[in-house]
């Protein structure tokens, strides 16, 4: 067996705790689950699941590319906007 490499990652603490409960139901550790994920990425040469942007996000990105629905503002304008929210 190949020696394991120790690493450190930053994760969302809520997702981490909930995921560990699910791993326990499957009888695997978080380390096992991460290794399964990494090997799936390696075998599929990409993420082992589909990733899609919400329709609204795609629309905003397309608008930005076409300079539609955009307003000009500087950092001070942005700060004022945040303070008014």
Gaussian input, Z-matrix of N, CA and C with variables (Angstrom, degrees):
# hf/3-21g

backbone

0 1
 N
 C     1     B1
 C     2     B2     1     A1
 N     3     B3     2     A2     1     D1
 C     4     B4     3     A3     2     D2
 C     5     B5     4     A4     3     D3
 N     6     B6     5     A5     4     D4
 C     7     B7     6     A6     5     D5
 C     8     B8     7     A7     6     D6
 N     9     B9     8     A8     7     D7
 C    10    B10     9     A9     8     D8
 C    11    B11    10    A10     9     D9
 N    12    B12    11    A11    10    D10
 C    13    B13    12    A12    11    D11
 C    14    B14    13    A13    12    D12
 N    15    B15    14    A14    13    D13
 C    16    B16    15    A15    14    D14
 C    17    B17    16    A16    15    D15
 N    18    B18    17    A17    16    D16
 C    19    B19    18    A18    17    D17
 C    20    B20    19    A19    18    D18
 N    21    B21    20    A20    19    D19
 C    22    B22    21    A21    20    D20
 C    23    B23    22    A22    21    D21
 N    24    B24    23    A23    22    D22
 C    25    B25    24    A24    23    D23
 C    26    B26    25    A25    24    D24
 N    27    B27    26    A26    25    D25
 C    28    B28    27    A27    26    D26
 C    29    B29    28    A28    27    D27
 N    30    B30    29    A29    28    D28
 C    31    B31    30    A30    29    D29
 C    32    B32    31    A31    30    D30
 N    33    B33    32    A32    31    D31
 C    34    B34    33    A33    32    D32
 C    35    B35    34    A34    33    D33
 N    36    B36    35    A35    34    D34
 C    37    B37    36    A36    35    D35
 C    38    B38    37    A37    36    D36
 N    39    B39    38    A38    37    D37
 C    40    B40    39    A39    38    D38
 C    41    B41    40    A40    39    D39
 N    42    B42    41    A41    40    D40
 C    43    B43    42    A42    41    D41
 C    44    B44    43    A43    42    D42
 N    45    B45    44    A44    43    D43
 C    46    B46    45    A45    44    D44
 C    47    B47    46    A46    45    D45
 N    48    B48    47    A47    46    D46
 C    49    B49    48    A48    47    D47
 C    50    B50    49    A49    48    D48
 N    51    B51    50    A50    49    D49
 C    52    B52    51    A51    50    D50
 C    53    B53    52    A52    51    D51
 N    54    B54    53    A53    52    D52
 C    55    B55    54    A54    53    D53
 C    56    B56    55    A55    54    D54
 N    57    B57    56    A56    55    D55
 C    58    B58    57    A57    56    D56
 C    59    B59    58    A58    57    D57
 N    60    B60    59    A59    58    D58
 C    61    B61    60    A60    59    D59
 C    62    B62    61    A61    60    D60
 N    63    B63    62    A62    61    D61
 C    64    B64    63    A63    62    D62
 C    65    B65    64    A64    63    D63
 N    66    B66    65    A65    64    D64
 C    67    B67    66    A66    65    D65
 C    68    B68    67    A67    66    D66
 N    69    B69    68    A68    67    D67
 C    70    B70    69    A69    68    D68
 C    71    B71    70    A70    69    D69
 N    72    B72    71    A71    70    D70
 C    73    B73    72    A72    71    D71
 C    74    B74    73    A73    72    D72
 N    75    B75    74    A74    73    D73
 C    76    B76    75    A75    74    D74
 C    77    B77    76    A76    75    D75
 N    78    B78    77    A77    76    D76
 C    79    B79    78    A78    77    D77
 C    80    B80    79    A79    78    D78
 N    81    B81    80    A80    79    D79
 C    82    B82    81    A81    80    D80
 C    83    B83    82    A82    81    D81
 N    84    B84    83    A83    82    D82
 C    85    B85    84    A84    83    D83
 C    86    B86    85    A85    84    D84
 N    87    B87    86    A86    85    D85
 C    88    B88    87    A87    86    D86
 C    89    B89    88    A88    87    D87
 N    90    B90    89    A89    88    D88
 C    91    B91    90    A90    89    D89
 C    92    B92    91    A91    90    D90
 N    93    B93    92    A92    91    D91
 C    94    B94    93    A93    92    D92
 C    95    B95    94    A94    93    D93
 N    96    B96    95    A95    94    D94
 C    97    B97    96    A96    95    D95
 C    98    B98    97    A97    96    D96
 N    99    B99    98    A98    97    D97
 C   100   B100    99    A99    98    D98
 C   101   B101   100   A100    99    D99
 N   102   B102   101   A101   100   D100
 C   103   B103   102   A102   101   D101
 C   104   B104   103   A103   102   D102
 N   105   B105   104   A104   103   D103
 C   106   B106   105   A105   104   D104
 C   107   B107   106   A106   105   D105
 N   108   B108   107   A107   106   D106
 C   109   B109   108   A108   107   D107
 C   110   B110   109   A109   108   D108
 N   111   B111   110   A110   109   D109
 C   112   B112   111   A111   110   D110
 C   113   B113   112   A112   111   D111
 N   114   B114   113   A113   112   D112
 C   115   B115   114   A114   113   D113
 C   116   B116   115   A115   114   D114
 N   117   B117   116   A116   115   D115
 C   118   B118   117   A117   116   D116
 C   119   B119   118   A118   117   D117
 N   120   B120   119   A119   118   D118
 C   121   B121   120   A120   119   D119
 C   122   B122   121   A121   120   D120
 N   123   B123   122   A122   121   D121
 C   124   B124   123   A123   122   D122
 C   125   B125   124   A124   123   D123
 N   126   B126   125   A125   124   D124
 C   127   B127   126   A126   125   D125
 C   128   B128   127   A127   126   D126
 N   129   B129   128   A128   127   D127
 C   130   B130   129   A129   128   D128
 C   131   B131   130   A130   129   D129
 N   132   B132   131   A131   130   D130
 C   133   B133   132   A132   131   D131
 C   134   B134   133   A133   132   D132
 N   135   B135   134   A134   133   D133
 C   136   B136   135   A135   134   D134
 C   137   B137   136   A136   135   D135
 N   138   B138   137   A137   136   D136
 C   139   B139   138   A138   137   D137
 C   140   B140   139   A139   138   D138
 N   141   B141   140   A140   139   D139
 C   142   B142   141   A141   140   D140
 C   143   B143   142   A142   141   D141
 N   144   B144   143   A143   142   D142
 C   145   B145   144   A144   143   D143
 C   146   B146   145   A145   144   D144
 N   147   B147   146   A146   145   D145
 C   148   B148   147   A147   146   D146
 C   149   B149   148   A148   147   D147
 N   150   B150   149   A149   148   D148
 C   151   B151   150   A150   149   D149
 C   152   B152   151   A151   150   D150
 N   153   B153   152   A152   151   D151
 C   154   B154   153   A153   152   D152
 C   155   B155   154   A154   153   D153
 N   156   B156   155   A155   154   D154
 C   157   B157   156   A156   155   D155
 C   158   B158   157   A157   156   D156
 N   159   B159   158   A158   157   D157
 C   160   B160   159   A159   158   D158
 C   161   B161   160   A160   159   D159
 N   162   B162   161   A161   160   D160
 C   163   B163   162   A162   161   D161
 C   164   B164   163   A163   162   D162
 N   165   B165   164   A164   163   D163
 C   166   B166   165   A165   164   D164
 C   167   B167   166   A166   165   D165
 N   168   B168   167   A167   166   D166
 C   169   B169   168   A168   167   D167
 C   170   B170   169   A169   168   D168
 N   171   B171   170   A170   169   D169
 C   172   B172   171   A171   170   D170
 C   173   B173   172   A172   171   D171
 N   174   B174   173   A173   172   D172
 C   175   B175   174   A174   173   D173
 C   176   B176   175   A175   174   D174
 N   177   B177   176   A176   175   D175
 C   178   B178   177   A177   176   D176
 C   179   B179   178   A178   177   D177
 N   180   B180   179   A179   178   D178
 C   181   B181   180   A180   179   D179
 C   182   B182   181   A181   180   D180
 N   183   B183   182   A182   181   D181
 C   184   B184   183   A183   182   D182
 C   185   B185   184   A184   183   D183
 N   186   B186   185   A185   184   D184
 C   187   B187   186   A186   185   D185
 C   188   B188   187   A187   186   D186
 N   189   B189   188   A188   187   D187
 C   190   B190   189   A189   188   D188
 C   191   B191   190   A190   189   D189
 N   192   B192   191   A191   190   D190
 C   193   B193   192   A192   191   D191
 C   194   B194   193   A193   192   D192
 N   195   B195   194   A194   193   D193
 C   196   B196   195   A195   194   D194
 C   197   B197   196   A196   195   D195
 N   198   B198   197   A197   196   D196
 C   199   B199   198   A198   197   D197
 C   200   B200   199   A199   198   D198
 N   201   B201   200   A200   199   D199
 C   202   B202   201   A201   200   D200
 C   203   B203   202   A202   201   D201
 N   204   B204   203   A203   202   D202
 C   205   B205   204   A204   203   D203
 C   206   B206   205   A205   204   D204
 N   207   B207   206   A206   205   D205
 C   208   B208   207   A207   206   D206
 C   209   B209   208   A208   207   D207
 N   210   B210   209   A209   208   D208
 C   211   B211   210   A210   209   D209
 C   212   B212   211   A211   210   D210
 N   213   B213   212   A212   211   D211
 C   214   B214   213   A213   212   D212
 C   215   B215   214   A214   213   D213
 N   216   B216   215   A215   214   D214
 C   217   B217   216   A216   215   D215
 C   218   B218   217   A217   216   D216
 N   219   B219   218   A218   217   D217
 C   220   B220   219   A219   218   D218
 C   221   B221   220   A220   219   D219
 N   222   B222   221   A221   220   D220
 C   223   B223   222   A222   221   D221
 C   224   B224   223   A223   222   D222
 N   225   B225   224   A224   223   D223
 C   226   B226   225   A225   224   D224
 C   227   B227   226   A226   225   D225
 N   228   B228   227   A227   226   D226
 C   229   B229   228   A228   227   D227
 C   230   B230   229   A229   228   D228
 N   231   B231   230   A230   229   D229
 C   232   B232   231   A231   230   D230
 C   233   B233   232   A232   231   D231
 N   234   B234   233   A233   232   D232
 C   235   B235   234   A234   233   D233
 C   236   B236   235   A235   234   D234
 N   237   B237   236   A236   235   D235
 C   238   B238   237   A237   236   D236
 C   239   B239   238   A238   237   D237
 N   240   B240   239   A239   238   D238
 C   241   B241   240   A240   239   D239
 C   242   B242   241   A241   240   D240
 N   243   B243   242   A242   241   D241
 C   244   B244   243   A243   242   D242
 C   245   B245   244   A244   243   D243
 N   246   B246   245   A245   244   D244
 C   247   B247   246   A246   245   D245
 C   248   B248   247   A247   246   D246
 N   249   B249   248   A248   247   D247
 C   250   B250   249   A249   248   D248
 C   251   B251   250   A250   249   D249
 N   252   B252   251   A251   250   D250
 C   253   B253   252   A252   251   D251
 C   254   B254   253   A253   252   D252

   B1=1.4531
   B2=1.5239
   B3=1.3128
   B4=1.4585
   B5=1.5291
   B6=1.3341
   B7=1.4657
   B8=1.5356
   B9=1.2915
   B10=1.4728
   B11=1.5154
   B12=1.3303
   B13=1.4584
   B14=1.5176
   B15=1.2927
   B16=1.4554
   B17=1.5160
   B18=1.3253
   B19=1.4498
   B20=1.5231
   B21=1.2892
   B22=1.4599
   B23=1.5225
   B24=1.3277
   B25=1.4601
   B26=1.5206
   B27=1.3177
   B28=1.4688
   B29=1.5179
   B30=1.3238
   B31=1.4589
   B32=1.5197
   B33=1.3150
   B34=1.4554
   B35=1.5297
   B36=1.3303
   B37=1.4654
   B38=1.5312
   B39=1.3184
   B40=1.4636
   B41=1.5270
   B42=1.3389
   B43=1.4658
   B44=1.5261
   B45=1.3264
   B46=1.4648
   B47=1.5246
   B48=1.3231
   B49=1.4667
   B50=1.5260
   B51=1.3259
   B52=1.4609
   B53=1.5271
   B54=1.3345
   B55=1.4616
   B56=1.5276
   B57=1.3361
   B58=1.4664
   B59=1.5244
   B60=1.3286
   B61=1.4716
   B62=1.5288
   B63=1.3174
   B64=1.4719
   B65=1.5217
   B66=1.3440
   B67=1.4659
   B68=1.5282
   B69=1.3210
   B70=1.4626
   B71=1.5246
   B72=1.3437
   B73=1.4658
   B74=1.5243
   B75=1.3314
   B76=1.4587
   B77=1.5320
   B78=1.3223
   B79=1.4568
   B80=1.5123
   B81=1.3426
   B82=1.4574
   B83=1.5244
   B84=1.3112
   B85=1.4592
   B86=1.5315
   B87=1.3228
   B88=1.4624
   B89=1.5292
   B90=1.3192
   B91=1.4583
   B92=1.5344
   B93=1.3495
   B94=1.4712
   B95=1.5232
   B96=1.3345
   B97=1.4631
   B98=1.5251
   B99=1.3167
   B100=1.4654
   B101=1.5253
   B102=1.3392
   B103=1.4618
   B104=1.5242
   B105=1.3286
   B106=1.4634
   B107=1.5232
   B108=1.3353
   B109=1.4644
   B110=1.5267
   B111=1.3309
   B112=1.4623
   B113=1.5224
   B114=1.3326
   B115=1.4618
   B116=1.5224
   B117=1.3192
   B118=1.4682
   B119=1.5315
   B120=1.3355
   B121=1.4698
   B122=1.5231
   B123=1.3209
   B124=1.4736
   B125=1.5302
   B126=1.3367
   B127=1.4602
   B128=1.5263
   B129=1.3178
   B130=1.4674
   B131=1.5284
   B132=1.3243
   B133=1.4619
   B134=1.5222
   B135=1.3162
   B136=1.4581
   B137=1.5163
   B138=1.2995
   B139=1.4609
   B140=1.5233
   B141=1.3289
   B142=1.4674
   B143=1.5263
   B144=1.3074
   B145=1.4609
   B146=1.5166
   B147=1.3263
   B148=1.4521
   B149=1.5279
   B150=1.3152
   B151=1.4620
   B152=1.5177
   B153=1.3313
   B154=1.4532
   B155=1.5154
   B156=1.3113
   B157=1.4611
   B158=1.5236
   B159=1.3381
   B160=1.4648
   B161=1.5264
   B162=1.3254
   B163=1.4637
   B164=1.5214
   B165=1.3396
   B166=1.4602
   B167=1.5209
   B168=1.3178
   B169=1.4641
   B170=1.5191
   B171=1.3206
   B172=1.4619
   B173=1.5242
   B174=1.3429
   B175=1.4600
   B176=1.5254
   B177=1.3212
   B178=1.4683
   B179=1.5281
   B180=1.3202
   B181=1.4664
   B182=1.5262
   B183=1.3414
   B184=1.4682
   B185=1.5214
   B186=1.3442
   B187=1.4649
   B188=1.5242
   B189=1.3172
   B190=1.4649
   B191=1.5276
   B192=1.3268
   B193=1.4686
   B194=1.5233
   B195=1.3454
   B196=1.4634
   B197=1.5309
   B198=1.3108
   B199=1.4592
   B200=1.5375
   B201=1.3291
   B202=1.4607
   B203=1.5311
   B204=1.3402
   B205=1.4704
   B206=1.5330
   B207=1.3125
   B208=1.4576
   B209=1.5319
   B210=1.3292
   B211=1.4571
   B212=1.5168
   B213=1.3147
   B214=1.4589
   B215=1.5220
   B216=1.3202
   B217=1.4627
   B218=1.5109
   B219=1.3246
   B220=1.4569
   B221=1.5318
   B222=1.3139
   B223=1.4600
   B224=1.5254
   B225=1.3287
   B226=1.4683
   B227=1.5264
   B228=1.3326
   B229=1.4675
   B230=1.5264
   B231=1.3098
   B232=1.4578
   B233=1.5335
   B234=1.3290
   B235=1.4629
   B236=1.5333
   B237=1.3497
   B238=1.4733
   B239=1.5172
   B240=1.3244
   B241=1.4509
   B242=1.5336
   B243=1.3093
   B244=1.4667
   B245=1.5187
   B246=1.3122
   B247=1.4526
   B248=1.5190
   B249=1.3441
   B250=1.4562
   B251=1.5281
   B252=1.3165
   B253=1.4749
   B254=1.5080
   A1=108.90
   A2=115.50
   A3=121.61
   A4=109.55
   A5=117.42
   A6=118.94
   A7=109.86
   A8=115.05
   A9=120.89
   A10=110.43
   A11=115.85
   A12=122.17
   A13=107.93
   A14=116.66
   A15=120.47
   A16=109.11
   A17=116.01
   A18=121.07
   A19=109.00
   A20=115.55
   A21=121.27
   A22=107.34
   A23=116.09
   A24=120.25
   A25=108.91
   A26=115.36
   A27=120.51
   A28=107.13
   A29=116.04
   A30=120.78
   A31=110.27
   A32=114.93
   A33=121.51
   A34=107.55
   A35=119.10
   A36=120.59
   A37=113.60
   A38=118.19
   A39=119.91
   A40=109.57
   A41=116.44
   A42=120.24
   A43=110.49
   A44=116.76
   A45=121.92
   A46=111.05
   A47=116.63
   A48=120.75
   A49=111.13
   A50=117.17
   A51=119.85
   A52=111.36
   A53=116.13
   A54=120.04
   A55=111.00
   A56=117.66
   A57=120.26
   A58=111.15
   A59=117.49
   A60=120.67
   A61=110.64
   A62=115.43
   A63=119.57
   A64=110.37
   A65=116.69
   A66=119.87
   A67=110.21
   A68=115.97
   A69=120.59
   A70=110.53
   A71=116.60
   A72=120.33
   A73=111.16
   A74=116.69
   A75=121.67
   A76=112.72
   A77=115.97
   A78=119.94
   A79=113.53
   A80=116.72
   A81=120.37
   A82=109.33
   A83=115.03
   A84=120.36
   A85=109.33
   A86=115.66
   A87=120.05
   A88=109.89
   A89=116.21
   A90=121.16
   A91=110.58
   A92=116.09
   A93=120.01
   A94=110.26
   A95=116.45
   A96=121.13
   A97=111.12
   A98=117.07
   A99=120.50
   A100=109.93
   A101=117.43
   A102=120.48
   A103=111.60
   A104=117.43
   A105=120.70
   A106=109.44
   A107=116.04
   A108=120.55
   A109=110.97
   A110=117.59
   A111=120.74
   A112=111.76
   A113=117.13
   A114=119.67
   A115=111.73
   A116=117.70
   A117=120.41
   A118=110.29
   A119=116.76
   A120=120.66
   A121=109.48
   A122=115.41
   A123=120.55
   A124=111.07
   A125=117.01
   A126=120.47
   A127=112.51
   A128=116.58
   A129=120.66
   A130=112.19
   A131=115.75
   A132=122.48
   A133=110.63
   A134=114.75
   A135=121.83
   A136=108.69
   A137=116.28
   A138=119.77
   A139=109.85
   A140=117.06
   A141=119.82
   A142=113.56
   A143=116.46
   A144=121.30
   A145=107.79
   A146=115.27
   A147=120.59
   A148=109.69
   A149=116.07
   A150=121.16
   A151=107.37
   A152=114.99
   A153=119.51
   A154=109.60
   A155=115.03
   A156=120.60
   A157=108.83
   A158=117.16
   A159=118.54
   A160=110.28
   A161=116.54
   A162=122.85
   A163=111.44
   A164=116.89
   A165=120.75
   A166=111.64
   A167=116.41
   A168=120.67
   A169=110.41
   A170=116.62
   A171=120.83
   A172=110.04
   A173=116.70
   A174=120.44
   A175=111.41
   A176=117.35
   A177=121.15
   A178=110.40
   A179=116.98
   A180=120.41
   A181=110.07
   A182=116.83
   A183=119.99
   A184=111.10
   A185=117.36
   A186=120.34
   A187=110.73
   A188=116.86
   A189=120.56
   A190=110.71
   A191=116.48
   A192=119.72
   A193=111.56
   A194=115.58
   A195=120.61
   A196=111.92
   A197=116.25
   A198=123.24
   A199=111.76
   A200=115.72
   A201=121.89
   A202=108.93
   A203=115.47
   A204=121.70
   A205=111.77
   A206=116.17
   A207=121.53
   A208=109.01
   A209=115.42
   A210=119.94
   A211=108.36
   A212=115.52
   A213=121.57
   A214=108.38
   A215=117.31
   A216=120.24
   A217=109.51
   A218=114.61
   A219=119.27
   A220=108.31
   A221=116.56
   A222=121.19
   A223=111.68
   A224=117.76
   A225=120.58
   A226=111.45
   A227=116.83
   A228=120.36
   A229=110.21
   A230=115.73
   A231=120.78
   A232=111.09
   A233=116.62
   A234=120.58
   A235=110.92
   A236=116.09
   A237=120.07
   A238=110.91
   A239=116.76
   A240=121.53
   A241=110.83
   A242=116.48
   A243=120.60
   A244=112.37
   A245=117.28
   A246=121.30
   A247=112.04
   A248=117.62
   A249=121.67
   A250=112.35
   A251=116.46
   A252=120.50
   A253=112.36
   D1=137.76
   D2=179.52
   D3=-69.35
   D4=136.04
   D5=177.11
   D6=-61.23
   D7=146.21
   D8=-178.63
   D9=-83.66
   D10=148.10
   D11=176.12
   D12=-100.48
   D13=127.81
   D14=176.78
   D15=-85.96
   D16=137.99
   D17=-179.00
   D18=-141.61
   D19=171.56
   D20=178.48
   D21=-130.07
   D22=132.59
   D23=178.14
   D24=-132.70
   D25=154.71
   D26=175.62
   D27=-102.34
   D28=128.96
   D29=-178.02
   D30=-131.40
   D31=159.40
   D32=173.75
   D33=-66.31
   D34=121.14
   D35=-174.07
   D36=-63.20
   D37=-34.05
   D38=179.67
   D39=-69.97
   D40=-46.60
   D41=178.46
   D42=-60.51
   D43=-40.09
   D44=-179.01
   D45=-60.32
   D46=-50.31
   D47=-177.45
   D48=-64.95
   D49=-42.40
   D50=179.72
   D51=-67.01
   D52=-40.23
   D53=179.07
   D54=-64.71
   D55=-40.08
   D56=179.57
   D57=-60.69
   D58=-36.41
   D59=177.06
   D60=-62.97
   D61=-41.33
   D62=179.68
   D63=-67.88
   D64=-42.51
   D65=178.12
   D66=-58.11
   D67=-40.41
   D68=-179.56
   D69=-61.09
   D70=-38.36
   D71=177.74
   D72=-61.53
   D73=-32.21
   D74=178.40
   D75=-86.11
   D76=-6.53
   D77=-179.43
   D78=75.55
   D79=28.62
   D80=178.02
   D81=-125.27
   D82=158.87
   D83=177.39
   D84=-89.61
   D85=168.50
   D86=174.79
   D87=-61.13
   D88=-37.78
   D89=178.14
   D90=-61.70
   D91=-43.46
   D92=176.72
   D93=-59.39
   D94=-46.20
   D95=-177.54
   D96=-62.33
   D97=-41.56
   D98=179.73
   D99=-66.02
   D100=-40.08
   D101=177.51
   D102=-65.21
   D103=-38.19
   D104=175.76
   D105=-61.12
   D106=-47.59
   D107=178.97
   D108=-58.53
   D109=-49.10
   D110=-177.69
   D111=-61.28
   D112=-39.17
   D113=179.06
   D114=-70.29
   D115=-34.58
   D116=174.91
   D117=-64.08
   D118=-41.96
   D119=176.94
   D120=-59.70
   D121=-45.85
   D122=-178.92
   D123=-63.03
   D124=-46.14
   D125=-177.04
   D126=-69.17
   D127=-37.86
   D128=-178.82
   D129=-88.15
   D130=-9.43
   D131=-177.35
   D132=56.02
   D133=40.98
   D134=179.21
   D135=171.69
   D136=-177.59
   D137=179.58
   D138=-66.61
   D139=140.49
   D140=-176.28
   D141=-84.18
   D142=22.51
   D143=177.20
   D144=-153.60
   D145=160.11
   D146=-179.28
   D147=-80.15
   D148=137.98
   D149=174.92
   D150=-117.16
   D151=127.74
   D152=178.98
   D153=-133.00
   D154=147.05
   D155=175.30
   D156=-88.22
   D157=144.28
   D158=173.95
   D159=-59.27
   D160=149.44
   D161=-178.38
   D162=-51.64
   D163=-41.76
   D164=-178.28
   D165=-63.44
   D166=-38.69
   D167=179.56
   D168=-65.20
   D169=-42.69
   D170=178.73
   D171=-61.86
   D172=-41.84
   D173=178.84
   D174=-62.07
   D175=-42.63
   D176=179.63
   D177=-64.90
   D178=-41.97
   D179=178.66
   D180=-62.20
   D181=-45.68
   D182=179.29
   D183=-63.21
   D184=-41.30
   D185=177.13
   D186=-59.99
   D187=-43.84
   D188=-179.20
   D189=-63.25
   D190=-40.75
   D191=179.02
   D192=-63.67
   D193=-33.50
   D194=-178.86
   D195=-94.65
   D196=4.63
   D197=-179.54
   D198=57.63
   D199=36.48
   D200=178.16
   D201=-100.66
   D202=147.06
   D203=177.68
   D204=57.35
   D205=33.33
   D206=-178.17
   D207=-111.21
   D208=147.53
   D209=173.87
   D210=-124.90
   D211=149.78
   D212=178.43
   D213=-86.02
   D214=129.30
   D215=175.28
   D216=-151.34
   D217=150.05
   D218=175.27
   D219=-100.55
   D220=-178.44
   D221=-176.12
   D222=-60.62
   D223=-39.58
   D224=179.00
   D225=-64.58
   D226=-39.77
   D227=175.87
   D228=-60.84
   D229=-43.12
   D230=-179.19
   D231=-64.10
   D232=-42.76
   D233=178.12
   D234=-61.58
   D235=-42.88
   D236=177.06
   D237=-61.00
   D238=-42.15
   D239=179.03
   D240=-60.71
   D241=-42.86
   D242=177.69
   D243=-64.51
   D244=-40.74
   D245=-179.57
   D246=-68.23
   D247=-30.28
   D248=-179.91
   D249=-78.05
   D250=-17.71
   D251=-175.77
   D252=-72.73

